[in-house]
Amino acid sequence: WVKQNGGVEAMDKRAKERADMLYTEIERNKLFRGTAKAEDRSYMNICFVMNDEYKELEADFLQFATECGLHFQRGSVGGFRASCYNAQTIEGVQALIQSMKDFEAQH
């Protein structure tokens, strides 16, 4: 599957693209913050939480995202973990980003 989809170099490029897109939204969005220092961020498991002033919205966002067809793992320090392994599509990450934007617009 990896070879059919461009090999290791293509997988690495896609992983960086997915992660960059999602980290950019996490940083932009007033509701969320990342849990890892920039130099320690993973391309595969992107963890984030609600900013302290919006912590009470965590369950609401989880329900909202689930209704949008998204599924999360719990983050290692609470919050959310977006798993962006090789089979994850750019479109899947874009759907998560859009749900974050839509939820922000409601709050």
C-alpha positions as CSV (number, residue, x, y, z in Angstrom):
1,W,0.0,0.0,0.0
2,V,2.8,2.4,0.9
3,K,4.6,1.6,-2.4
4,Q,1.4,2.0,-4.4
5,N,0.9,5.4,-2.8
6,G,4.3,6.9,-3.5
7,G,6.6,5.2,-1.0
8,V,8.1,6.4,2.2
9,E,8.9,9.9,0.9
10,A,5.3,10.5,-0.1
11,M,4.0,9.2,3.2
12,D,6.4,11.6,5.0
13,K,5.3,14.5,2.9
14,R,1.6,13.8,3.5
15,A,2.1,13.3,7.2
16,K,3.8,16.7,7.5
17,E,1.0,18.3,5.4
18,R,-1.8,16.8,7.5
19,A,0.0,17.8,10.8
20,D,0.8,21.3,9.6
21,M,-2.8,21.9,8.6
22,L,-4.2,20.7,11.9
23,Y,-1.6,22.4,14.1
24,T,-2.2,25.7,12.3
25,E,-5.9,25.4,13.1
26,I,-5.3,24.5,16.7
27,E,-3.1,27.6,17.1
28,R,-5.6,29.8,15.3
29,N,-8.8,28.7,17.0
30,K,-9.6,30.5,20.3
31,L,-11.2,27.3,21.7
32,F,-8.2,25.0,21.5
33,R,-4.5,24.6,22.4
34,G,-2.0,21.9,21.6
35,T,-0.5,19.9,24.4
36,A,3.0,19.4,23.0
37,K,5.8,21.9,22.6
38,A,6.3,22.8,19.0
39,E,9.6,21.0,18.9
40,D,8.1,17.8,20.3
41,R,4.9,17.6,18.1
42,S,4.0,14.3,16.5
43,Y,2.9,14.0,12.9
44,M,0.9,11.0,13.7
45,N,-0.9,11.7,17.0
46,I,-2.0,15.3,17.3
47,C,-3.2,16.0,20.8
48,F,-5.1,19.1,21.8
49,V,-7.4,20.3,24.6
50,M,-9.9,23.1,25.1
51,N,-8.4,26.3,26.3
52,D,-8.9,26.8,30.0
53,E,-11.7,29.3,29.6
54,Y,-13.6,26.9,27.3
55,K,-12.9,23.7,29.2
56,E,-16.6,23.2,30.0
57,L,-17.3,22.8,26.2
58,E,-15.1,19.7,25.9
59,A,-18.1,17.2,26.0
60,D,-20.1,19.5,23.7
61,F,-17.3,19.6,21.1
62,L,-16.9,15.8,21.3
63,Q,-20.6,15.3,20.7
64,F,-20.5,17.9,17.9
65,A,-17.6,16.3,16.2
66,T,-19.2,12.8,16.5
67,E,-22.3,14.2,14.9
68,C,-20.1,15.4,12.0
69,G,-18.9,11.8,11.6
70,L,-15.6,12.2,13.3
71,H,-14.1,9.9,15.9
72,F,-11.5,10.7,18.5
73,Q,-9.2,9.0,20.9
74,R,-8.8,10.6,24.3
75,G,-5.5,12.5,24.6
76,S,-2.8,11.3,27.0
77,V,-3.4,14.4,29.1
78,G,-7.2,14.6,28.5
79,G,-8.8,16.4,25.6
80,F,-8.5,14.9,22.2
81,R,-6.1,13.0,20.0
82,A,-6.4,13.0,16.3
83,S,-4.7,10.0,14.8
84,C,-3.2,10.9,11.5
85,Y,-1.5,7.7,10.4
86,N,-0.6,7.0,6.8
87,A,-4.1,6.0,5.7
88,Q,-5.6,9.2,7.0
89,T,-6.6,11.4,4.1
90,I,-6.1,15.1,3.7
91,E,-9.9,15.4,3.4
92,G,-10.3,13.7,6.8
93,V,-8.1,16.3,8.4
94,Q,-9.9,19.1,6.5
95,A,-13.2,17.7,7.9
96,L,-11.8,17.9,11.4
97,I,-10.6,21.5,10.9
98,Q,-14.0,22.5,9.5
99,S,-15.8,21.0,12.5
100,M,-13.4,23.0,14.8
101,K,-14.2,26.2,12.8
102,D,-17.9,25.5,12.9
103,F,-17.9,24.8,16.6
104,E,-15.9,28.0,17.2
105,A,-18.5,30.0,15.2
106,Q,-21.2,28.8,17.6
107,H,-19.3,29.9,20.7
